[in-house]
Amino acid sequence: MTYAIGRELEIGDRPSVDEILAELSSNEGGLRDLIRLIVQSKPFLNN
């Protein structure tokens, strides 16, 4: 996530990280799913 958004994670990024982790856990997602979720996340889109 840090590499994808080009900055260190901040406390305000925590809800997005939690959403990504919950989605991965519930769907037993892999690397492809992780990348898709990061690219669709608010921190990535707002950067």
PDB file as gemmi writes it, atoms N, CA and C in Angstrom:
CRYST1    1.000    1.000    1.000  90.00  90.00  90.00 P 1                      
ATOM      1  N   MET A   1       0.837  -1.178   0.000  1.00  0.00           N  
ATOM      2  CA  MET A   1       0.000   0.000   0.000  1.00  0.00           C  
ATOM      3  C   MET A   1       0.882   1.242   0.000  1.00  0.00           C  
ATOM      4  N   THR A   2       1.915   1.246   0.824  1.00  0.00           N  
ATOM      5  CA  THR A   2       2.823   2.393   0.880  1.00  0.00           C  
ATOM      6  C   THR A   2       3.443   2.654  -0.490  1.00  0.00           C  
ATOM      7  N   TYR A   3       3.881   1.610  -1.148  1.00  0.00           N  
ATOM      8  CA  TYR A   3       4.479   1.752  -2.483  1.00  0.00           C  
ATOM      9  C   TYR A   3       3.443   2.243  -3.485  1.00  0.00           C  
ATOM     10  N   ALA A   4       2.248   1.705  -3.415  1.00  0.00           N  
ATOM     11  CA  ALA A   4       1.202   2.052  -4.383  1.00  0.00           C  
ATOM     12  C   ALA A   4       0.777   3.507  -4.282  1.00  0.00           C  
ATOM     13  N   ILE A   5       0.703   4.044  -3.061  1.00  0.00           N  
ATOM     14  CA  ILE A   5       0.246   5.431  -2.916  1.00  0.00           C  
ATOM     15  C   ILE A   5       1.392   6.427  -2.878  1.00  0.00           C  
ATOM     16  N   GLY A   6       2.614   5.924  -2.810  1.00  0.00           N  
ATOM     17  CA  GLY A   6       3.781   6.799  -2.890  1.00  0.00           C  
ATOM     18  C   GLY A   6       4.069   7.607  -1.644  1.00  0.00           C  
ATOM     19  N   ARG A   7       3.567   7.140  -0.517  1.00  0.00           N  
ATOM     20  CA  ARG A   7       3.818   7.817   0.759  1.00  0.00           C  
ATOM     21  C   ARG A   7       3.587   6.825   1.877  1.00  0.00           C  
ATOM     22  N   GLU A   8       4.026   7.207   3.074  1.00  0.00           N  
ATOM     23  CA  GLU A   8       3.781   6.340   4.223  1.00  0.00           C  
ATOM     24  C   GLU A   8       2.304   6.382   4.600  1.00  0.00           C  
ATOM     25  N   LEU A   9       1.848   5.297   5.167  1.00  0.00           N  
ATOM     26  CA  LEU A   9       0.459   5.251   5.626  1.00  0.00           C  
ATOM     27  C   LEU A   9       0.282   6.161   6.836  1.00  0.00           C  
ATOM     28  N   GLU A  10      -0.872   6.766   6.911  1.00  0.00           N  
ATOM     29  CA  GLU A  10      -1.222   7.646   8.024  1.00  0.00           C  
ATOM     30  C   GLU A  10      -2.398   7.040   8.769  1.00  0.00           C  
ATOM     31  N   ILE A  11      -2.696   7.585   9.915  1.00  0.00           N  
ATOM     32  CA  ILE A  11      -3.794   7.080  10.731  1.00  0.00           C  
ATOM     33  C   ILE A  11      -5.123   7.165   9.970  1.00  0.00           C  
ATOM     34  N   GLY A  12      -5.279   8.136   9.122  1.00  0.00           N  
ATOM     35  CA  GLY A  12      -6.503   8.281   8.340  1.00  0.00           C  
ATOM     36  C   GLY A  12      -6.680   7.209   7.280  1.00  0.00           C  
ATOM     37  N   ASP A  13      -5.624   6.481   6.984  1.00  0.00           N  
ATOM     38  CA  ASP A  13      -5.691   5.400   6.004  1.00  0.00           C  
ATOM     39  C   ASP A  13      -6.175   4.093   6.632  1.00  0.00           C  
ATOM     40  N   ARG A  14      -6.242   4.044   7.947  1.00  0.00           N  
ATOM     41  CA  ARG A  14      -6.578   2.816   8.659  1.00  0.00           C  
ATOM     42  C   ARG A  14      -7.921   2.216   8.245  1.00  0.00           C  
ATOM     43  N   PRO A  15      -8.988   3.008   8.096  1.00  0.00           N  
ATOM     44  CA  PRO A  15     -10.262   2.398   7.672  1.00  0.00           C  
ATOM     45  C   PRO A  15     -10.161   1.693   6.316  1.00  0.00           C  
ATOM     46  N   SER A  16      -9.424   2.272   5.400  1.00  0.00           N  
ATOM     47  CA  SER A  16      -9.258   1.651   4.085  1.00  0.00           C  
ATOM     48  C   SER A  16      -8.457   0.358   4.186  1.00  0.00           C  
ATOM     49  N   VAL A  17      -7.420   0.357   4.991  1.00  0.00           N  
ATOM     50  CA  VAL A  17      -6.610  -0.845   5.188  1.00  0.00           C  
ATOM     51  C   VAL A  17      -7.461  -1.939   5.838  1.00  0.00           C  
ATOM     52  N   ASP A  18      -8.268  -1.569   6.820  1.00  0.00           N  
ATOM     53  CA  ASP A  18      -9.139  -2.541   7.476  1.00  0.00           C  
ATOM     54  C   ASP A  18     -10.147  -3.139   6.492  1.00  0.00           C  
ATOM     55  N   GLU A  19     -10.700  -2.307   5.613  1.00  0.00           N  
ATOM     56  CA  GLU A  19     -11.641  -2.790   4.598  1.00  0.00           C  
ATOM     57  C   GLU A  19     -10.960  -3.784   3.656  1.00  0.00           C  
ATOM     58  N   ILE A  20      -9.759  -3.439   3.228  1.00  0.00           N  
ATOM     59  CA  ILE A  20      -9.008  -4.317   2.325  1.00  0.00           C  
ATOM     60  C   ILE A  20      -8.745  -5.658   2.992  1.00  0.00           C  
ATOM     61  N   LEU A  21      -8.293  -5.630   4.234  1.00  0.00           N  
ATOM     62  CA  LEU A  21      -8.004  -6.875   4.955  1.00  0.00           C  
ATOM     63  C   LEU A  21      -9.256  -7.713   5.182  1.00  0.00           C  
ATOM     64  N   ALA A  22     -10.362  -7.068   5.499  1.00  0.00           N  
ATOM     65  CA  ALA A  22     -11.616  -7.796   5.709  1.00  0.00           C  
ATOM     66  C   ALA A  22     -12.075  -8.454   4.412  1.00  0.00           C  
ATOM     67  N   GLU A  23     -11.976  -7.737   3.329  1.00  0.00           N  
ATOM     68  CA  GLU A  23     -12.376  -8.284   2.027  1.00  0.00           C  
ATOM     69  C   GLU A  23     -11.500  -9.470   1.644  1.00  0.00           C  
ATOM     70  N   LEU A  24     -10.205  -9.352   1.850  1.00  0.00           N  
ATOM     71  CA  LEU A  24      -9.295 -10.455   1.530  1.00  0.00           C  
ATOM     72  C   LEU A  24      -9.588 -11.679   2.384  1.00  0.00           C  
ATOM     73  N   SER A  25      -9.853 -11.460   3.650  1.00  0.00           N  
ATOM     74  CA  SER A  25     -10.115 -12.575   4.565  1.00  0.00           C  
ATOM     75  C   SER A  25     -11.412 -13.295   4.217  1.00  0.00           C  
ATOM     76  N   SER A  26     -12.449 -12.535   3.908  1.00  0.00           N  
ATOM     77  CA  SER A  26     -13.753 -13.139   3.657  1.00  0.00           C  
ATOM     78  C   SER A  26     -13.786 -13.914   2.342  1.00  0.00           C  
ATOM     79  N   ASN A  27     -13.010 -13.471   1.365  1.00  0.00           N  
ATOM     80  CA  ASN A  27     -13.020 -14.129   0.056  1.00  0.00           C  
ATOM     81  C   ASN A  27     -11.811 -15.005  -0.182  1.00  0.00           C  
ATOM     82  N   GLU A  28     -10.976 -15.178   0.852  1.00  0.00           N  
ATOM     83  CA  GLU A  28      -9.734 -15.933   0.707  1.00  0.00           C  
ATOM     84  C   GLU A  28      -8.974 -15.469  -0.534  1.00  0.00           C  
ATOM     85  N   GLY A  29      -8.861 -14.157  -0.654  1.00  0.00           N  
ATOM     86  CA  GLY A  29      -8.234 -13.558  -1.828  1.00  0.00           C  
ATOM     87  C   GLY A  29      -6.735 -13.753  -1.882  1.00  0.00           C  
ATOM     88  N   GLY A  30      -6.216 -13.604  -3.078  1.00  0.00           N  
ATOM     89  CA  GLY A  30      -4.794 -13.730  -3.303  1.00  0.00           C  
ATOM     90  C   GLY A  30      -4.168 -12.400  -3.670  1.00  0.00           C  
ATOM     91  N   LEU A  31      -2.991 -12.461  -4.250  1.00  0.00           N  
ATOM     92  CA  LEU A  31      -2.254 -11.257  -4.609  1.00  0.00           C  
ATOM     93  C   LEU A  31      -3.023 -10.402  -5.618  1.00  0.00           C  
ATOM     94  N   ARG A  32      -3.632 -11.024  -6.594  1.00  0.00           N  
ATOM     95  CA  ARG A  32      -4.400 -10.287  -7.599  1.00  0.00           C  
ATOM     96  C   ARG A  32      -5.542  -9.495  -6.948  1.00  0.00           C  
ATOM     97  N   ASP A  33      -6.218 -10.120  -5.993  1.00  0.00           N  
ATOM     98  CA  ASP A  33      -7.300  -9.444  -5.280  1.00  0.00           C  
ATOM     99  C   ASP A  33      -6.772  -8.290  -4.444  1.00  0.00           C  
ATOM    100  N   LEU A  34      -5.623  -8.498  -3.797  1.00  0.00           N  
ATOM    101  CA  LEU A  34      -5.005  -7.437  -2.998  1.00  0.00           C  
ATOM    102  C   LEU A  34      -4.697  -6.220  -3.863  1.00  0.00           C  
ATOM    103  N   ILE A  35      -4.106  -6.443  -5.004  1.00  0.00           N  
ATOM    104  CA  ILE A  35      -3.768  -5.333  -5.906  1.00  0.00           C  
ATOM    105  C   ILE A  35      -5.031  -4.613  -6.364  1.00  0.00           C  
ATOM    106  N   ARG A  36      -6.052  -5.364  -6.730  1.00  0.00           N  
ATOM    107  CA  ARG A  36      -7.310  -4.760  -7.173  1.00  0.00           C  
ATOM    108  C   ARG A  36      -7.921  -3.896  -6.061  1.00  0.00           C  
ATOM    109  N   LEU A  37      -7.931  -4.410  -4.845  1.00  0.00           N  
ATOM    110  CA  LEU A  37      -8.505  -3.664  -3.729  1.00  0.00           C  
ATOM    111  C   LEU A  37      -7.707  -2.401  -3.415  1.00  0.00           C  
ATOM    112  N   ILE A  38      -6.396  -2.480  -3.506  1.00  0.00           N  
ATOM    113  CA  ILE A  38      -5.570  -1.285  -3.268  1.00  0.00           C  
ATOM    114  C   ILE A  38      -5.852  -0.227  -4.330  1.00  0.00           C  
ATOM    115  N   VAL A  39      -5.926  -0.641  -5.580  1.00  0.00           N  
ATOM    116  CA  VAL A  39      -6.153   0.312  -6.677  1.00  0.00           C  
ATOM    117  C   VAL A  39      -7.540   0.945  -6.574  1.00  0.00           C  
ATOM    118  N   GLN A  40      -8.491   0.247  -5.990  1.00  0.00           N  
ATOM    119  CA  GLN A  40      -9.832   0.781  -5.835  1.00  0.00           C  
ATOM    120  C   GLN A  40     -10.024   1.536  -4.520  1.00  0.00           C  
ATOM    121  N   SER A  41      -9.005   1.582  -3.685  1.00  0.00           N  
ATOM    122  CA  SER A  41      -9.139   2.206  -2.363  1.00  0.00           C  
ATOM    123  C   SER A  41      -9.092   3.733  -2.463  1.00  0.00           C  
ATOM    124  N   LYS A  42      -9.669   4.357  -1.457  1.00  0.00           N  
ATOM    125  CA  LYS A  42      -9.723   5.814  -1.394  1.00  0.00           C  
ATOM    126  C   LYS A  42      -8.337   6.461  -1.369  1.00  0.00           C  
ATOM    127  N   PRO A  43      -7.402   5.957  -0.533  1.00  0.00           N  
ATOM    128  CA  PRO A  43      -6.071   6.584  -0.524  1.00  0.00           C  
ATOM    129  C   PRO A  43      -5.389   6.535  -1.886  1.00  0.00           C  
ATOM    130  N   PHE A  44      -5.552   5.441  -2.622  1.00  0.00           N  
ATOM    131  CA  PHE A  44      -4.925   5.328  -3.940  1.00  0.00           C  
ATOM    132  C   PHE A  44      -5.581   6.289  -4.928  1.00  0.00           C  
ATOM    133  N   LEU A  45      -6.894   6.341  -4.928  1.00  0.00           N  
ATOM    134  CA  LEU A  45      -7.617   7.191  -5.879  1.00  0.00           C  
ATOM    135  C   LEU A  45      -7.430   8.683  -5.589  1.00  0.00           C  
ATOM    136  N   ASN A  46      -7.226   9.032  -4.324  1.00  0.00           N  
ATOM    137  CA  ASN A  46      -7.059  10.442  -3.963  1.00  0.00           C  
ATOM    138  C   ASN A  46      -5.631  10.920  -4.084  1.00  0.00           C  
ATOM    139  N   ASN A  47      -4.704  10.046  -4.408  1.00  0.00           N  
ATOM    140  CA  ASN A  47      -3.309  10.407  -4.465  1.00  0.00           C  
ATOM    141  C   ASN A  47      -2.895  10.858  -5.823  1.00  0.00           C  
TER     142      ASN A  47                                                      
END                                                                             
